[in-house]
Structures are given as structure tokens and as C-alpha cells.
Amino acid sequence: MANLKTELLTTSQVAKLFSVAPHTIRRWAQDGLLAPARTVGGHLRFERQSVNKLLAARGFSVPDVVEEEKVAQSSTVVRVLVVDDEITVIEQIEKDLKNEQVHIETAHNGYEANVVIPLFKPQLIFLDLLLPDVEGFRICQEIRANEKTKDIYVVAMTGYSTEDFLSKAIAAGANECLPKPLDPTRIVSIARDRARQIEIEAVARIAAKPSAPREESSF
């Protein structure tokens, strides 16, 4: 079991506890309601002990750690990474998926994405094609070239929705490409489709496991 005094929670995990959007938690951190730590990539983390104190102060029930871990390990919780330098786009996707079974992490440039992907192991990535430090096309190509990440479902995003630009995204390895501004209905649909697919794959893996050999009776 995790140590309650040292366990760190992500912005998305804290947001789910308070039933608010992740950008609200970031604002609380800016206002001093929660004291965050930061990862090497600049992502916020919050000590569970301080989160539990704020939960109690605001009349929320303090969650059971064991039950939370069961939910986090559920095959239907989709790990989603949003890569975009526009905070409004990140906040929109977080808002759109607020009521879905997802765990969201964010990256604001290609460097952060390269740090987060191997650690977070996302199952779905919303990837902006025009990042400040590296093109999303290149990130997509690297994802497909890596044996450990080649099966991630990648949704490219762009404000330049010309036919050539969209075709280039698919050629780079994106599963699909969405024009900006994003359609909230489509964002939710993609997340739900991934959840169903992940659940199907989990069931298939269980079914494929060889059953334990039955012991022969001595009689």
C-alpha cells in the first residue's frame, strides 16, 4: 500500500477527488490553496496528505487508498496525454473528458512529451502538430518507430486543416486528425472508443492465458 504521507497525486487525480476540472486545481495551486511539487518536466504533483486536509475542510469524504488503486488499475480507465502549447486547448479537452473514465496528463512542448510518454505510458494521445520546439509530425513518427509505443492511438490536432496537411499527419502515423477548434462530441467519442477497445483487449488477454493444469486424482 502507498505511504499516505509521501504519495504524490497528479492534477487529474486531485481534480477527480474534488469533482472539478484539472485547470481548477492548477488555479488553486496558483492561489495557494494547495502547495504543489514539480516534476523534471514541470508537471504539478500534490502530496496526498495536504489534499486530504483540503478535502476534509471542504466537506468531502477522504477516499480509501485501496479502492482508489483498484480504480486506477481498472482496464477501462484510459491514460490520456494531451500535447499542446495552447492552455485553452488543454483545458477544453480536460473539460470535455471530465466525466469519462480517463487519467489525463499534459505536455506543453515536444521535450515534455518525450519525458512523459515513457513514464506515463499513454493509451491515447491528442497531439498538436505545430509545437514551439518540434513538429508533431516528428513526434508521431518517433512513436510509431518505437516498439514500446507503436500501438498508441494518436489523434493529431491542427488549425491548418487543409487536405494536404491532414494527409501529411496520417502519413506520419496519426490514426486520425482533428481540425481546430475541436469538436467536444468527437473528443468524448474517441475516449469512449478507446476505453471499449482497451477493455476488449484486456478480456482477450485473460482468455488467452493458459489455465492451470488440473491435478490427477490418486484414486
N, C-alpha and C positions, 0 to 999 in steps of 0.2 A: 504493500500500500504506500502511496506517496506521502511524504512528510508534509503535514499541513502548514508548518512554519516556513518552509523553503520552497514549496511548489509554486511555479510561475504559470500564470494563465495568459493566453493570448487575448487581444482586443475582442475578437469574435466570441471567445468563450465567456468573457465577462459580460458582453452585450446580451448574450442569451440568458444569463442569470438575472439580468435586470429587465429583460423583455424590451430592449431598446436597440436601435441601430448602432453598429460599431463606431460611426463617426460621433455619436453622442458620448461614447466612452472616451474617445480622443479629446473631445471638448472638456469633459470632466477632468481629464488629466491636465489640460492647459489651465483650468480654473483652480487646480489644487485639491479637488475632491478625492482624487486617487493619486498616489505617488508612484509613477512608473519607473521601471528599469528599461534599458535599451539593449537590443542585441547588436552584434557587429554590423548587421545590415541596416540598423536604425529602427527596427521594429519595437513597438511597445510591449512590455510584459508587466504583469501585476502580481504581487505576492498574494496568495490565496488568503492569508490571514487578514490583510488590510481590506480585501474585497469582502470577506465575510463580515467584518466590522461594519462596513457601509451597508451591506445587505440588512443586517440586524437593525441598524439605526433607521433605515427607511421602511422597516416593517416587512421585509421579505424573509422567507424561511431560508435558513442556511442549508445548502444541499448536502446530501450524503455523498462522500467521495467515491465509495464503491459503486453506487448507482451511476454516477457521472462517468466513471471509467467504462462501465458496461455500454453506455450510450456512445461514448467516443469510439469504442471498438466495434460498434454495430456496422454491418456491411452496407447499410442503407444510408449512412452519413457520408456525403461526398466531400472530399477535400478539394476546395476550390482556390485557385490562385488567380488574382486579378493583377495584371501588369499594365500600368498606365501612369503617365506623369500628370494627368489631369485629375485632381482630387474629386471633382464633381462626378466624373465617370465612375470612380471607385465607390463613392458614396451612393450613386444610383444603383449599382449592382448589389451593394450590401443591402440597400433598402428593398430592392426587388426580391431578394432571396431571404429576407428576414424571417419568414415563416416556413422556410424549407429546411429539410434535413441536410444542412451543409456546415462545413467548418471552413471559414474564409481566412486566407492570408493575403497580404498585398505586397506589391513591389512597385517602386516608382521609376525604375530605370532597368536597363539590361544587367548592370552589375548586381543589383539587389536580386533580380530574378535568378541569376546564376547561383547566388548564395542560397536562396530559399528552396529552389527546386529539389536538390538532392537531400535536403534536410526534411522538408515538409512532405515530399513525395505526392504532389497533387495528382488528382484523377481527372481534373478539368481545369483548363487554363483559358482565361479571357485575356488575349494578348494584343495590345496596341501595336500597330505596325510601324509607327513613327515615334520612337522613343528618343530622348535627348542624347543618349550616348551610343546607342547601337540600334540598327533597324530590327524590327520584329521579325522580318523575313529571315534574318540570320539566326535569331534565337530559335525560330521554328525549325530551321534546317538542322541545328545542333540537337534539338530534342529528338528529331527523327533518326539522327545518326548514332544516337546513344542507345545501346541495348537496354539500359535500365529505364529509359524514359520514352522510348519509341511508340509505346501504346497509349500515351496520354492523349486525351481528346482536347484538341486545341481549337479555340474559336478566335479567329483574328478579328480585330476591330479597326475601322478606319473612317476618317471623314472624307477620304477621296475614293468614293465608291464608283469609279469608272470600271468598265468591263475588263480592261487590261490590268488594272490594279487588283481587282478581285481574282482574276485568273492567276496573277503572279503569286498571290497569297496561297492559293490552293496548290500551285506548283511547288511552293516552298515547304509544303507539308501540312498546312492548316486543314482541319476537317471541314470547316465552313468559315465564311467571312461575313461579318455583320457591318452594315453601314451605320455611321453615327448621324444623328442621335439614335441611341439604342432603343429597341422596342422592348419594354418590360415584359410583355407577354412571351416574347421569344426567349428572353433570358430565363424565365421561370421554366419554360418548356424544355430548354436544353438541360437544366439542372435535374429536372424530374426524369428525363430520358436517361441521363447518366446514372441516376440512382437505381432505376429499374434494371439497367444493363449490369451494373455492379452487383446487384442482388442476384441476378440470373447467373452471373459468373461464379459468385460465391457458392450458390447451390450446386452448380456443376462441379466445382472443386471438391465439395463434400461428397457428392455422389461418386466421384472418380477415385476416392480413397479406398484402397483395398480393405475389406473387412478383416477383423482379427480371426485367425484360424480357430475353429472350434475344437476343443479338447475331446479326444475319443474316450468313450466310457470304458472303464476297466471291467464292466460286467458283460 
